Amino acid sequence: MTAHQAISRPVFPAESLNAMEQLYPREAGLLRHRLPDHPLLSLVALADLGERLPAAQVEYNPGDLPVGIQPEDVPSNGLSIGETIRTIDTNRSWAVLKNIESEPAYRDLLLGLLAELKSVVEPRTGAMLTPQGFIFISSPGSITPYHFDPEHNILLQLKGRKVMNVWPAGDERFAHRIEHERYHTGGHRNLPWEDGFEGGQQRVPLGPGDAVLMPVMAPHFVANGDAPSISLSITWRSEWSYRESEAHAANAALRRMGLDPAMPPRWPAHARAKTIGWRIARKLRLVH
């Protein structure tokens, strides 16, 4: 069965597109979806997919982690990716399959879903660049640590329940500009956590049929409910998101020179001079 055969009507109803028009690209918020039980998204299919994907496209570890943890401190769960997914109900783990668009059937599914969003997205942030898909499989009670991501993102909850805890994007109280610079020059997505951050977030509970729109670089962590969870994350980049990334990388270069550059502006402003300078410097191989 192909992705198109499994989906017979739009996955995002009109009310979700209307809600997205009010939120995108600045704010997180709850949407609804109608993605049916899909043969590509069963535990059996996902375990098989995990075993086919290159190691760089698979990440999995124990799910009983603190909200804030350094990536080098995350232990192994002692299982293979296939074993992790097949026994997710009991092994207290968390797994993500990355860049599922490398598999043709999953790419068709991803592109079909993104096509439904173009009428909202493109008038606001332009062409939907670099489409990518990620699938998260989590044991009951597992935690995805505090982190941020560079893509525009909608996460569709398929099985189980979880709570997305989202802090405002671009607010240095929750992710200092130095953390952005570190990430955009090759650092890990995980962020330092402080207990004082609690209370500053938007809590978005998700069950099957729910989805959450996530702004670019919004700090967040995820707490899974009392049953195994499967979620599909559909993402894209925009010229603006790439410019923001380049501005942070340029700031990192300036900081290495002893300066203390300001946080780049967020949407709709562009740090144009900085990003053009960064692109020229990279072309001339003046920075790495």
C-alpha positions as CSV (number, residue, x, y, z in Angstrom):
1,M,0.0,0.0,0.0
2,T,1.3,3.5,-0.9
3,A,1.1,6.6,1.1
4,H,-1.6,8.0,-1.3
5,Q,-3.7,4.9,-1.1
6,A,-3.7,5.1,2.7
7,I,-5.0,8.7,2.9
8,S,-8.3,9.4,1.2
9,R,-9.0,13.0,2.5
10,P,-7.1,16.0,3.7
11,V,-5.2,15.4,6.9
12,F,-5.4,18.9,8.1
13,P,-9.0,20.2,8.4
14,A,-9.9,23.7,7.5
15,E,-10.1,24.8,11.1
16,S,-6.4,23.7,11.6
17,L,-5.3,25.8,8.6
18,N,-7.3,28.7,10.0
19,A,-5.6,28.4,13.4
20,M,-2.2,28.1,11.8
21,E,-2.8,31.3,9.9
22,Q,-3.0,33.1,13.3
23,L,0.0,31.4,14.8
24,Y,2.6,30.9,12.0
25,P,5.5,31.5,12.2
26,R,5.8,33.1,15.6
27,E,3.8,31.1,18.1
28,A,3.3,27.5,19.2
29,G,-0.2,26.2,19.3
30,L,-2.6,23.3,19.1
31,L,-3.9,22.0,15.8
32,R,-5.9,18.9,14.7
33,H,-5.1,16.3,12.2
34,R,-6.9,13.3,10.5
35,L,-3.9,11.1,9.7
36,P,-5.4,7.6,9.8
37,D,-3.8,4.5,11.1
38,H,-1.1,4.1,8.4
39,P,0.8,1.0,7.4
40,L,4.1,3.0,7.3
41,L,3.6,4.1,10.9
42,S,3.0,0.9,12.7
43,L,5.5,-0.3,15.3
44,V,6.5,-3.2,13.0
45,A,7.1,-0.9,10.0
46,L,9.0,1.5,12.2
47,A,11.2,-1.2,13.7
48,D,12.0,-2.3,10.1
49,L,12.7,1.2,9.1
50,G,15.0,1.8,12.0
51,E,17.0,-1.2,11.0
52,R,17.3,0.0,7.4
53,L,18.4,3.6,8.2
54,P,22.1,4.5,8.5
55,A,23.3,4.9,12.1
56,A,23.5,8.7,11.7
57,Q,19.7,8.8,11.1
58,V,18.8,6.9,14.3
59,E,19.0,8.1,17.9
60,Y,17.7,6.1,20.9
61,N,18.5,6.0,24.6
62,P,16.8,5.5,28.0
63,G,13.7,7.6,28.4
64,D,13.9,8.1,32.2
65,L,16.2,11.1,31.8
66,P,16.2,14.5,33.6
67,V,14.8,17.4,31.7
68,G,18.2,19.0,31.4
69,I,21.1,16.7,30.5
70,Q,24.4,17.1,28.6
71,P,24.5,14.9,25.4
72,E,27.7,13.2,26.5
73,D,26.0,12.1,29.8
74,V,23.1,10.3,28.0
75,P,23.6,6.5,28.6
76,S,22.9,3.7,26.2
77,N,19.8,1.6,26.7
78,G,21.7,-1.6,25.8
79,L,19.4,-2.6,22.9
80,S,19.4,-2.3,19.2
81,I,17.1,0.2,17.5
82,G,14.8,-2.6,16.3
83,E,14.6,-4.1,19.7
84,T,14.0,-0.7,21.2
85,I,11.0,0.0,19.0
86,R,9.5,-3.5,19.2
87,T,9.6,-3.5,23.0
88,I,8.9,0.2,23.5
89,D,6.0,-0.5,25.9
90,T,8.3,-2.0,28.6
91,N,11.9,-0.9,27.9
92,R,11.7,2.7,29.3
93,S,13.3,4.2,26.2
94,W,13.0,7.0,23.7
95,A,13.9,6.8,20.0
96,V,13.8,9.0,16.9
97,L,14.1,8.0,13.3
98,K,15.6,11.0,11.4
99,N,15.3,12.2,7.8
100,I,12.7,9.5,6.9
101,E,12.4,11.2,3.5
102,S,15.5,9.2,2.5
103,E,13.0,6.3,2.0
104,P,10.7,6.9,-1.0
105,A,7.4,5.8,0.6
106,Y,8.0,8.0,3.6
107,R,9.1,10.9,1.4
108,D,5.8,10.6,-0.5
109,L,3.9,10.7,2.8
110,L,5.9,13.8,4.1
111,L,5.5,15.8,0.8
112,G,1.8,15.0,0.7
113,L,1.3,16.4,4.2
114,L,3.5,19.5,3.6
115,A,1.6,20.3,0.4
116,E,-1.6,20.8,2.4
117,L,0.2,23.6,4.3
118,K,1.6,25.6,1.4
119,S,-1.4,28.0,1.2
120,V,-0.6,29.2,4.8
121,V,3.1,28.9,4.9
122,E,4.3,30.4,1.6
123,P,2.6,33.8,1.8
124,R,4.3,34.3,5.2
125,T,7.8,32.7,4.9
126,G,8.2,31.9,1.3
127,A,9.1,28.6,-0.3
128,M,9.1,25.5,1.9
129,L,12.7,24.4,1.7
130,T,14.5,21.2,2.8
131,P,11.5,19.1,3.8
132,Q,12.4,16.6,6.5
133,G,10.5,14.0,8.6
134,F,11.2,12.6,12.0
135,I,9.4,9.8,13.9
136,F,9.5,9.7,17.7
137,I,8.7,6.4,19.6
138,S,8.6,6.7,23.4
139,S,8.0,4.5,26.3
140,P,5.5,5.4,29.0
141,G,6.8,8.2,31.3
142,S,9.8,9.0,29.1
143,I,11.3,12.5,28.8
144,T,12.8,14.2,25.7
145,P,15.2,16.7,27.3
146,Y,15.1,20.4,27.0
147,H,16.3,21.5,23.5
148,F,15.6,23.5,20.4
149,D,15.4,22.8,16.7
150,P,16.1,24.9,13.6
151,E,13.1,23.9,11.5
152,H,9.5,25.1,11.2
153,N,7.8,22.0,12.6
154,I,4.4,20.4,13.1
155,L,4.3,17.4,15.3
156,L,1.4,15.0,14.8
157,Q,0.5,12.8,17.7
158,L,-0.5,9.3,16.5
159,K,-0.5,6.9,19.5
160,G,-0.5,7.6,23.2
161,R,-0.4,11.0,24.9
162,K,2.3,13.5,25.8
163,V,2.7,17.1,26.9
164,M,4.8,19.5,24.9
165,N,6.3,22.2,27.1
166,V,7.3,25.1,24.9
167,W,9.1,28.4,25.9
168,P,9.1,31.5,23.7
169,A,11.5,31.4,20.8
170,G,14.2,34.1,20.9
171,D,13.8,34.9,24.6
172,E,17.2,34.9,26.1
173,R,15.8,34.1,29.6
174,F,15.4,30.6,28.4
175,A,18.1,30.1,25.7
176,H,20.9,32.7,25.8
177,R,22.3,34.0,22.5
178,I,25.6,32.0,23.2
179,E,23.6,28.8,23.2
180,H,22.2,29.7,19.7
181,E,25.7,30.5,18.5
182,R,27.0,27.2,19.9
183,Y,24.3,25.2,18.2
184,H,24.6,27.0,14.8
185,T,28.3,26.3,14.7
186,G,27.9,22.5,15.2
187,G,26.9,22.1,18.8
188,H,24.2,19.7,20.1
189,R,20.6,20.7,20.3
190,N,20.3,20.1,24.1
191,L,20.1,23.2,26.3
192,P,21.1,24.0,29.9
193,W,18.1,23.6,32.1
194,E,17.4,25.7,35.2
195,D,14.5,25.0,37.6
196,G,13.5,28.7,37.4
197,F,12.4,28.1,33.8
198,E,9.4,26.1,35.1
199,G,6.3,28.2,34.8
200,G,7.4,30.2,31.8
201,Q,6.2,27.7,29.3
202,Q,3.2,27.0,27.2
203,R,1.9,23.5,28.0
204,V,0.3,21.8,25.0
205,P,-1.3,18.4,25.9
206,L,-1.4,16.0,22.9
207,G,-3.5,12.9,22.2
208,P,-4.2,11.0,19.0
209,G,-5.5,13.4,16.4
210,D,-3.8,16.4,18.0
211,A,-0.8,18.3,16.5
212,V,1.4,21.1,17.7
213,L,2.9,23.9,15.6
214,M,6.4,24.7,16.8
215,P,8.3,27.9,16.0
216,V,11.9,27.8,14.9
217,M,14.3,27.5,17.8
218,A,11.6,27.5,20.5
219,P,13.1,25.7,23.6
220,H,11.0,22.8,24.6
221,F,10.9,19.4,26.4
222,V,8.4,16.6,26.0
223,A,6.9,14.5,28.8
224,N,5.3,11.2,27.6
225,G,2.1,9.9,29.2
226,D,1.4,6.5,30.7
227,A,1.2,4.6,27.4
228,P,3.7,4.1,24.5
229,S,3.7,7.1,22.1
230,I,4.3,7.5,18.4
231,S,4.6,11.0,16.9
232,L,5.4,12.2,13.4
233,S,7.2,15.5,13.0
234,I,7.0,17.2,9.6
235,T,9.5,20.0,9.1
236,W,10.7,22.5,6.5
237,R,13.1,25.4,6.4
238,S,12.6,28.9,5.0
239,E,15.0,31.5,3.7
240,W,14.4,33.4,6.9
241,S,15.3,30.4,9.1
242,Y,18.5,30.0,7.2
243,R,19.3,33.7,7.5
244,E,18.7,33.5,11.3
245,S,21.1,30.5,11.5
246,E,23.8,32.3,9.5
247,A,23.4,35.4,11.7
248,H,24.0,33.3,14.9
249,A,27.0,31.7,13.2
250,A,28.3,35.2,12.3
251,N,27.9,36.3,15.9
252,A,29.9,33.3,17.0
253,A,32.7,34.4,14.8
254,L,32.5,37.9,16.1
255,R,32.5,36.6,19.7
256,R,35.7,34.7,19.0
257,M,37.2,38.1,18.0
258,G,36.4,39.4,21.5
259,L,33.1,41.2,20.6
260,D,29.7,40.7,22.3
261,P,27.2,40.9,19.4
262,A,23.5,41.4,20.0
263,M,20.9,38.7,19.5
264,P,19.8,38.7,15.8
265,P,16.3,40.0,15.1
266,R,13.6,37.4,14.7
267,W,10.8,37.2,12.1
268,P,9.9,39.3,10.2
269,A,13.2,41.2,10.4
270,H,16.3,39.9,8.7
271,A,19.9,40.4,10.0
272,R,20.7,41.0,6.3
273,A,24.1,42.6,6.6
274,K,25.3,39.9,9.0
275,T,24.0,37.0,6.9
276,I,25.4,38.4,3.6
277,G,28.8,38.9,5.3
278,W,28.7,35.4,6.7
279,R,27.9,33.9,3.2
280,I,30.8,35.9,1.7
281,A,33.2,34.9,4.4
282,R,32.3,31.2,4.0
283,K,32.8,31.5,0.2
284,L,36.2,33.0,0.7
285,R,36.9,30.3,3.4
286,L,37.6,33.0,6.0
287,V,35.5,31.1,8.5
288,H,34.5,27.4,9.0
